[in-house]
Amino acid sequence: MNICGADLVLNFINSVPIEKGNYLLLTEKLILQLPLYGYKRLAKNDISEGAKILSNLLSNFYDNVKYKKELHKAFAHAHCQLKDCAKLRLPKIISKKHLFKPRKLLDVLSIRRIAKRSEKAGMTNNFVVAEYSENFTTNIGDSIQQIAIIRALRSLFADIPITLVERDAWCKYRGGGLSIMQGWFGYRESFPSKDTLPLWIGTHLTNKMRDFLKRVADANHNLFGHIGFGARDQKTLRFAQTIDSKAYLSRCYTLTLPRRTVEPNDGKAFLVNIPVEWEEYIPSELLDGAIRITHGVRGVSIASDRAECAHDLLERYKNEARLVITCKVHSASPCTAMGIPVVAITESLDSKERISFLEDLITINSQDDLKNHRIKWNPIAPDMEELKQLMLENLHLSVLAAQGNNVDRDELDHIRRQIAEYSIRKSF
């Protein structure tokens, strides 16, 4: 028992830079390492004895450690949390005031559960797709993504049922299935439970989610499985490649929406989330009769109702728009797919990163381009039917592989390279 504890202390201290005041980080790192050195069994049998052993070891071996007090705090917090985790249900842990950081504790618990995920979790014959209520988002673009991925799945796997779960409560879902991770993911709560198998395709990760997944990857070196991580945008791709050598650019599945067959006779310019102060730089002939709308939809709380609103909005774009001027990703992307000319203007570096999957298809303008009159206001909608077919075939083969079917890996890799390298010469 003492040897086990000594190994734990030695490896723990060697692996974490000890600085004054960072005992919270030390605590989290310590908990992640406990199972590696058999301390899980020790804690289960006699946690108080384990605490004494580790405290004694710390004093005996490291009397001269500069920040010994910080280490003592970390060990004390780790023991306290392990003891509470064994006795209390998870919701009650949140209300315990003496725990160092409730959300960080939940992250640690999630990491330990996710690290145990089996690929058999996705063998249940159903898909799990995110839906969006107003409780978690007002952005109707999320529901547009829901519509697009469901349409794509049903075109390929008509007989497989689809289960809808709230994106930011995905961790609570226990029904099993293959979770299709198309969309924007910003919180730990949107990471699927170990009861489902995630298929990372069309995925965007925020900084917070990337930090969380980095910690998960430290506990599970096969986090993204053998299928590979399909990133929606370049920034997410760069992160995924640090964890998964098979990561690739899948783009967003709103690009697979069907092209409209008839253009409106009296189409209008749509200004989508365009700030009023930008209008002085837009040609007056486009502003005349323009339709101004926002993707921030409030007052529609139920997820199914929001999906219906998203469907109606797509129909309105298709039937009424001759040009869409927008700074919203999921106005620019579906409209480009439907064959509607788009002028995309980014508000910030972050929005430029999120829309990067469109850079090879349409021109992405900046505010500087707008204010210095460098925007071309008569773009031509690209013909991208070949890209749509490649994306659908990637989804088809990826699902089959995730379900345990034999898939030609060379063919799949070739399709993914074609998707990433696909480019259209822009003409105006």
N, C-alpha and C positions, 0 to 999 in steps of 0.2 A: 504493500500500500504506500509506503514511504517512497519507494522508487518511482511509482506512478506519479506521486505528487511532485517529486523532485524534477522529473522530466517535464511536467506541466509548467512549473515555474521557470525552468531554464529556457524552454522553447518560447514561452509567453513573453518573457522579458527580452529575449533576443529578437523577437519578431516585431515588437512595437516600440517606436521611439518614445522614450519617457520624457515628458516635459511637464513642467509645473502647470497644474490645472486641467490636465487632459484625462482625468480618471474616468470620465464618462465614456470616452473612446476606448480606454483600456478595458472597461467593464464589458463593452460589446464585443471586443476582440477576444476577451477571456472566455465569454460564454460560447462563442463560436468554436473555440479550441477544446472546450471540456470533453466533448465526445471522442476526440482524437486520442485522448490519453486515459480513457477508461473512467474518467471522473463521474460519468453519468451513473454508472453502477454504484460507485462510492456514495454519491449524493442520495441515491434512492435508498440505500441501506442505512446510512447514518449521516445525515447532512451536517449535524452539529460537530460530529467527530471529524468530518472532512474539513470543516472550517478551521478547527483547531490545528489539524495537521498542516494545512497550507499556510496558516499564519505563522506557525513555528518554523516551517521551512523557509518562509520569507525572511524571518528574523535571523535564522542561523546562517543562511547562505549569502544574504545581501545586507549586512549591517552597514556597509559603506555606500549603498545606493543613494544618489543625490536626492531623488524625489521619492524616498521610501514611503512617505505619508500618502502620496498619490496612489501608489500601488496597494497600500493597505485599504484605502477607500474603494478601489476597484474590486478587490477580493471580497470586501464586506458587502458591496452592492450585489455582486454576482451570487453570493450565497443567499442573500435575502430574496433575490428574484427567483432563484431555483426553488427555494422553499415555498414561495407563494404559488409558483406555477404548478407545483405538485398538488396543492391543496385547493386552489380556487379555480372557478370557471373563468374563461378568458374575459367576458364582459366585466366581471368584478375586478379584474386586475386593473382595468382602466381607471377605476375610481380610487385605487390605493394611493394616498397622497405621498407615502414615503418612498415610492419607487422613483428612480432617478429621472426617467423620461418615459412616460407611458407609450408614446408613439414609437420611440426607439426600441422599447421592449417588444412591442407588437412586430416591429420589423424583424427583430431577432427570432421571435417565434415563427414568423412566416418563413424566414430563411431556412430554419431547421425543417419545417414541414415540406417546403418546396424541394429541398435537397434530396428528399426521399421519394420524389415523384417517380413513378414507374411509367414507361411508355405504354403499358397495357391500359393506362387510365383512359386513353382515347379510343379504345376499341368498341365502346358502346356505339351503336349504329345511329348516331345523330350528330348534327352540328350545333355548336353553341355560338351565338352571335350577339354582340352588344346592342342594346337599345338604350334610349336616352330620355329620361324624364326631366322636367324643369328643376327638380330637386338638386340635380347635379350639373346642369348646363342650360344655358339659354341659346347656345349657338345651334341654329337649325342645320348647319353644315354637318354636324355629327349624324343627324338622322338621314341626311343625303348619303353619307357613307354606308349607313345601315341598308338603305334601299339598294345601293349599287352592289354590295357584296352578296346580299340575299338573291338578287336577280342573277348574278354570276353563278352562285352555287346551284340554284334551281335549274339553270340552263345546262348544267353539267351532271347533276345528281338529283334528278327529279323525284326519286323515290325515298330519299333520305330526309327525315324530318329535321326541322330547325327549331331549336329552343332559344328564346330571347331572354337575356339576363341584363340587369342594369350594369352598365360598364363599371361604375365606381363602387359596385358591391359584388363584383365578380368573385372575389375571394370567398364569399359565403355560399356560392352555388355548390351543391353536392350531387348533382344528377348524373355526372359522367358525360362523356362525349368528346368530340374534337373541337376545341375552342379556336375560332378563326379570329386572329388578332389584327384585323384590319381596323385602323383608326388611330386616334390620338390617345396616348396613355400617359397620365401624369402623376398617378398616386399608387401607393402600395396596394390599396384596396381593389384596384383594377387588375391586379395580377391573379390569374385563375388559381383556384385551390388545386391541391394535388389529385383531386378526383377527376380532373379533365387533363387532356394533353393539348398544350398550346401549339397552334400552327402559326408561326410568325410570318405574316405576309401582309404587305401594305401597312406596316407598323411605323408610327412616329412615337418617339420617346422624349419626354421633357428632361431637363437637367436633373430634376428630383428623381424621376423614374430611372434614369441612367445610373445615378448613384446607388439606388436601391438594388438594381440588377447586378451592378458590379460586386456588391457584397454577396448577393446570391451566388454569383459565379465563383466567388472565392470558396464557397461551401460545396458547389456542384460544378465540376469542370466540364460537364456535358450538358450545360444548361439548355442549349438550343437544340439538343438532340442531333440526329444524323440528317435531318431534312435541310437545315440551314436557315438563317435568319433573313427574311425578306423585308428590307428597309424601304419605307415610303419615300425618304428624302436622303440627301447626301450626308447631313450631319448625323442622323441616326445610323446611317451606314458606317461612317467612320468609327462611331462608338462600337457597333456590333462587331466590326472586324478586329477589335482588340480582344474580343472574347471568342469569336467563332470565325475560323478561317474560311468557312463556306458561306459567310454572309454575302448578300448580293442586293442590288437595287431592284426592287419589285415594282416600284411606282405605286400609285394609288388606284384602287379598283373603281373609283368614280370615272376613270378614263375608259372603262369598258361599256359605259352606257351607250345605247344605240344612237346612230346619227339620224337627225331628222330628215325626212324625205321631201318635205314641202317647206319652203321659206314663206314667212308672212308677207302678204301684199302691202300692208301698211305698217311695217315693223317700227318699233321705237328703240331708242337707246335706253338701256337700263343702267342707272348709276347705283351700284351696290356698295353700301357702307362708305360712300365717298364723302369725306368731310366738306362742309359748305365752303370753307376757305379754299379748297382746291378748284372750285368751279370756275374761278376767274381765269384759269389756265386752259380750260376746255373750250373748244370751238362753240360759238353761239348756236350754230345750226344743229349741233348735237344736243344742246340743252333745251332747245325748243321742243316741247312736248315730251321731254324725257321722263321716264318713270323712275322714281327714287324709292328704293327699298332697303331694308336692313335684314341681316341674317340673325340679329339678336331678337328672338321671338319670346315674348313674355305673355303670361296669362294662359298658356296652354301647358298644363302640367303633366298629363298622362302621356306616357311614352308612345302609345299607339296613335294618339291624336297628333303628337308632334311628327310622327312618321307620315301621317296623312297630310299635314301641312307641308312637309318637305316634298311629297309627291306632287301636290298642287303647285308648289313653286317651280319645280322642274317642268311641269306642263306649261306653266306660264312663260318660262324662258323659251321653251321649244316653239310655242305658238305665237309669241308676240315680239321677241327680241330680234332686232337686226344687228345690234351691237351691244356687248356688255362691257362696261367700264367698272372695274372692281379692284378692291384690295383684299378680298376674301378668297382663300385657297379653294374652298368648295363652292364657290361661284365660278371661278376661272376654270377649274378642272372639268366639272360635268358639262359646262357650256362648250368647252373645247371639244369634248367627246361627242356632243350632239351636233357639231358642225356650225356653231354660232361664233362669229368673230369676237375675239376678246382682247381688250386692252387691260393688261394686268399691271398694277402699280403697287409696289411694296411700301409699307409704312416704316419698317425697321429692318435691322439685320436679321432678327429672329424670323420675321415674316418672309424674308428673302430665302432663308434656309428652308423653311417649311414648304415653300412653293418650288424648290429647286428641281423637283421631278418633272416640271413643265418646261424647263429651260431649253430643251432640245426640240420642243414642239411649237412654242410661241415665244415672242419677245417679252421678257420680264423687265419692266421699267421701274426706275427709282423715283423718289420725290424730286431729286435733283433733275432728272430727265423731264419731269412734268414742268417744273418751274423755269427750266431753260429751253422750253419749247422743242425738245428733241423727240417727242412721241409722235409716231405715225398713227393717225386716227382712222385709217381705212384698212385694217388688217384683213387677210384672207384666212378663213378657217382651214386648218390643215386636214388632209386626208390621212387618217391614222388607223385605218381598218386592219392593216397588217399587225400593228402593235397590239390592238385589242385581241386578236386571235392568239398572239404569242402569250399575252398575259393570262388569257383563259386557259390555254394549254398548260402553262406553269401552275396555275391553281389546280387543274385536273390531276396532273402528275404528282404534285406535292401532297394532295389529299390522299391519293392512292398509296404513296410511300408511307405517309403517317399512319395509315390503316394497316400497314404490314404487308402490302402487296409488293411484288417484284416490279421495279421500275428501272428502265434503262437510264442509269445515272449520267452517262455521257450525253444522251439526248436532253435530259433535264438541264444539265449544266450549259449545254449549247443554247437552249431556249433562253435561259437566264442571261447569258452574255448578250444575246440579241436584244433582249428587253433593255438592258443597261446601256447598250451602245446605239440604240435606235435614235435616229435624228432626222428631222425634216428640214430641208432648206427653206427658210422663211421667205415668202414673197409678199409684197404689199402693193 
